């Protein structure tokens, strides 16, 4: 038997606001940061996870993760890893922390960090990547990880189980395809709002050269700027190349409709 010995949190920050890397319509001065969690055991081995924040938000996030330590330190590692749905429910049902909102906000992020670190530790012990650990779970095991309390009027456990059982068909073929081809990725690197048109153009070309088959631009601060940057991106990447856009919750409904109509001639692949 092994036990958890420590839950260590490291505050990691990068001054990305200096060059406006990561800037968008809702976050104009983002100092990209992360509360980095290491969950240690006496085996000795460890699980790690991080929660992404920006700047001062890391103070709050790091503190929120730290207060969860009493739920794990000193406990049997094997027992916790065997019931990860159970520890999730225990963390979200802590009544004093639940007052702060386990279904939203900083406590959700903190609990997510701890649960992710536990999954990381389990996958390390199984000697395989986390995605394969998750993909190898059966329908009943997957459902045991989910809290259906607020969904049962629309989705019962039996209905959810049937969906998962149907989804399990062909799973081994999908796993084999993932092993062979991986998962396609896009890049937002060219698209941050604070970049000049020259930098946008250069990074778009570099994204194509690096093999990305899709890019995403940040929009939503200024309609004229959005139209100009989207036009540049389409000219650089050519017709048919997928270019997505993301307004980061800046638009209301009517504003979003008007903005998308303005961008429509440049064929946005999707709009967030």
Secondary structure, DSSP 4 states (H G I P E B T S, - for coil): --BEEEEEEEEEE--GGGTTTT--SS-TT--EEEEEEEEEESSS-EEEEEEEEETTHHHHHHHHHHTTGGGTTTSBHHHHHTTHHHHHHHHHT-HHHHTT-TTSHHHHHHHHHHHHHHHHHHHHHHTS-HHHHHHTS-HHHHHHT---TTTTTT--HHHHHHHHHHHTTTHHHHHHHHHHH-----B-GGG-TTS-HHHHHHHHHHHHHTT-SEEEEE--S-HHHHHHHHHHHHHHH-TT-EEEEE-TT---HHHHHHHHHHHGGG--S-B-
